[in-house]
Amino acid sequence: MARVKLKFPNENPLFTTIIPIRVNDLNYYNHVGNDSILSIVHEARMQFLRNHGFDEINAGGVSLIMADVMIAYKGESFYGDKLEAAIFAEEITEHSFDLLYRITTIRDNIEINIAHAKTGMVCFNYEVRKIALMTEALNNILTNKK
């Protein structure tokens, strides 16, 4: 069976954050559940946007909506882990972009890959309920322009 794979564009993420694993993130096998990884991806994206004074309702003058998501699970994560989520951007168009997430943890001084994820994000105007043009402000943070 073919597995989904992500290739990260470089070693310089746009943003990194640390997200501690909570007891609520665990499933019946006592490791982080697949649904919790999606929540961690969402939290990382929100922290990235907030770091720039944005959120998904107003990301530099436009709203965002998630069009697709892909997660490749790489390793187990447990209660007490502190996950580092590194975020990269690619496939930037006038209406959409992809965010890539490399999620790792350090355990016993070894970096462990936990998950690789991608969210396809679309600029959206909720007033007219249609896809919108990306603003220059949003494009600047995605392309790391000051």
C-alpha positions, -999 to 999 in steps of 0.1 A, spaced: 0 0 0 14 34 -10 18 58 20 14 96 18 46 114 22 55 151 27 86 168 16 94 199 36 106 228 15 137 236 37 150 235 72 138 270 80 102 269 93 81 301 93 71 293 129 77 268 157 58 263 188 57 238 217 25 220 225 24 198 257 4 166 256 -25 166 279 -42 135 294 -72 143 272 -50 137 241 -46 100 250 -66 72 236 -74 38 251 -39 25 242 -24 53 264 -8 72 235 -19 103 216 -49 95 194 -51 103 157 -79 128 163 -57 147 189 -29 151 163 -54 170 141 -63 192 171 -26 198 177 -22 208 140 -51 232 144 -36 247 176 -2 252 159 -18 270 130 -38 292 154 -6 301 173 12 308 140 -16 332 129 -18 348 164 19 354 163 12 378 134 -19 394 150 -42 372 128 -67 345 133 -88 324 109 -117 350 109 -93 378 100 -60 368 85 -48 402 73 -82 411 59 -94 378 47 -109 347 64 -95 312 61 -112 279 56 -95 245 55 -101 227 22 -82 195 30 -59 178 55 -33 150 53 -16 134 83 12 108 81 17 93 116 54 86 122 57 76 159 39 74 192 35 103 216 27 100 253 15 120 282 43 144 293 57 148 258 62 183 246 56 184 209 74 209 187 53 218 157 73 235 129 52 252 102 62 257 65 42 272 36 42 262 0 19 261 -31 9 297 -25 -16 310 -51 -37 341 -52 -65 322 -34 -49 294 -14 -18 279 2 -6 248 19 8 247 54 31 218 63 36 207 99 66 187 111 57 175 146 85 161 168 94 155 204 126 150 223 128 118 244 160 106 261 179 133 241 167 119 208 144 137 184 115 115 174 92 122 145 56 120 156 36 132 126 39 151 93 8 170 82 -5 193 55 -35 216 55 -48 231 23 -61 266 33 -83 287 11 -90 325 15 -127 330 20 -152 358 23 -179 348 47 -202 378 38 -207 366 3 -197 329 10 -171 328 -18 -134 322 -23 -115 355 -19 -82 369 -30 -53 366 -6 -43 399 9 -7 412 7 -5 411 45 -12 373 45 11 367 15 39 385 33 38 362 63 36 331 42 66 342 21 85 355 51 86 390 39 87 417 65 
